[in-house]
Amino acid sequence: MNDILKEVESLKDLIILSDEYKNYDKYLKKIKNNKTINLLINKIKKTQKDLLKNEIKNIDNTLLEKQIDEYYNELYLEEDYLKYIHASKELNDLLTILKMNFENYFNSLIE
């Protein structure tokens, strides 16, 4: 059992050393340090909370929905954010492939 756990740790290390993970981590750090991106994300979160409160009270959300769209449009103009989204997708694709391979292998053991 310990050998299996060591191999899983090795796989985790390989993922962390992958280009996909390095690229993801690089852009994650960039967006965390980008004041414009963080401000827009915080505005989106706050507006979404307000939108939810209005929905509970049956208040029209047309203006808030437009405001959220505007914030997202501004966010998608930020190059680092777009690169982060792309890097996140690439890392997620890698992890999904690994997960599927494991599931297929484990399912074949059961059959």
C-alpha positions, 0 to 999 in steps of 0.5 A: 500500500505504501508503494501505491501512495508513493507513486501517487505522490510522484504523479502529483509531483509530475503534475506540478512540474508539468508545463500546464501547471506551471503556466496556470500557477504563473497566471494565477499569481499575476491575476492575484497581484493585478489590482484592476482584475481584483477590483473587477472580480470584487465588483462582480461578486458584490453585484451578484450578491445584490442581484440575489437579494433582489431576486429574493425580494422580487425586485427587478434586476435588469440594471444589475444584470447589465452592470455585471455584463459590463464588469465581465466585458472589462475583465475580458479585456485584461490580457492576464485574465484571458491567459489565466482562463486559458491556462486553467482550461489546459490544466483542467483538460490534463487532470480530466484525462488523468482522471478518465484514465484512472477510472477506466483502469480501475473499472477494468480491474473490477470487470 
